Structure formats: C-alpha cells, structure tokens
Amino acid sequence: MQIITSAKELQTILKQVGGTVGFVPTMGALHEGHVSLIKQARTQNDVVVVSIFVNPTQFLQGEDLDKYPRKEEADRKICELSGVDYLFLPQVDEMYGKDEVFVEAPLVRGYILEGATRPGHFSGVLTVVLKLLHIVSPSRAYFGKKDAQQLFLIEEMVRNLFLDVEIVPCETMRESDGLALSSRNVYLSKEERKEALKISSSLNLARSLVTKGELESEKIIEAMKKRLEPLEVEYLVVVNRRFESIKQVVIGDTIVLVEAIVGSTRLLDNIWL
Ligand code: PAF
C-alpha cells in the first residue's frame, strides 16, 4: 500500500494505472462499516483508493471537529490488511486554499433533516467529495446507506454536474445487538450505548408494522416515538427515495430516518423499505 499526501501526485499515479478504480472516501476512525465498503470496492475494481481526511468545512462552529476521533496508525493497518492500494492522507492546506469555489447544497433537500440541524454541513460534504472525485477520478465510489441524506445529495451532485462516476450505495453495518456502526459510537458511555439501542429497535418496529400491513406514515412515526422515549429525537420521518415526505409507505421507494441525541452524542440511523 502506498501512502500519498499530495493531490497532484495521486492524480499523476492514478492516470498511469490501468483498469477500474474503486474509491472509498472516509474521515478515518475506521470500523467494520468502512471495511465492508473497502472490501466491496476490492471485489469490484482493479485498484482501490481510500482517503482519510477530517473535512473541516462539514463541521459547524462548536461541533466536534477538534475532538473527532483520529486513529491514524490503526487506520493505516486496517487499510493495509483490507487490500487498499493507495491511501490518500492530505493535510487541510492541501485540500483548501483561501477564498475559493464552494459547492452549495440544494436549498431545500440540503437544508432539511440533518441539513436543518446542521445548516451548511452538506455544502461542506459536497465540496470535499467533489474535490476528492476530481483527484481520484474513480470508476466507482462507495458510500454507506446509513448516511442516507448524504448519499442522496452526492448522487444528485453526480447527476447535476454530469460526473462520470458510479456511486455505489452500501448496506449499514451493525453490532450484533443492532446498533449501527459509527465513528461517533466511541463517545457513548456504557449506559448511553444501552439507550442508543432504542434507535435501531424503533426502526425494527417500523419494519414489522409495515410487514403487518401498516403503511400510514403518521401511525408508524407515533409507534416509533413511544419506543424511542425518553431520548431527545431531532427528527423522525418517512420519506421517499427523493427525500420528499410521504403520507403512505410505498414498498421499494421509502426510507424511514431517525436522529436522536444520546447523552451529548447525535446518532442517526435509517431503514430502506
Ligand atoms: O461520510 C463521511 O465520512 C464524510 O462525510 C465524507 C463522505 C468522507 C466526506 O468528508
């Protein structure tokens, strides 16, 4: 595995390698969820590139940018063992200059749900993802379904800007008790981790209600809210795959999303129906 810190150098190398390139952008603190993306990229491509960059522009003032978990040494090992060919580790000044072009997230769907609790977050995400896609020029790029709104907005950007890359959505990885894997889970105390299970449990409840024939969004949300008590719920919605609110679940075109605060940690999860 080659470690590269210069965007130009990575671009030059990748222009010379033959075959398909699979790309997994990350912010590090890698866990089994990331490993599953890397493995999928490994099986579908000739070359695999992973980036680790804690992107400052997607953190709002007062958020956890400074204390976001950083585990460079462990991350390098994980990448090496997972068969990564190139690990891109840029510094902030490699990725950003002063007073430069910035991508604006769609004004409606980039500012609802996660975008409402974190206004501007998705503009930062789209800006860095666009930069990374230009640096790597991958055939395929891999993103987790757990960050469903991020995935949707990246797919929109790829369509809107006519980018020549296939976005591959990947399944959410979970602990055996159902907790969705997230780099932020390390912030949870033992007690909080137990409370956090209410999130996946509420989503399982939604799935079982739908299986039994309950398709009304309002009824599903009501039942989920009870299951989530006493957690502070930031949002709990039933949307279609275009992120528009829907009154009735349509199988094959629905996502149920929850964001709740556990202790001081914001956790999100969803199911695709
Ligand atoms: O999902 C993430 O880890 C980040 O938002 C991403 C896509 C790597 C952009 O910084």
Residues whose N, C-alpha, C, O or C-beta is under 5 A from the ligand:
A	BS01	PAF	P25 T26 M27 F53 N55 V125 V128
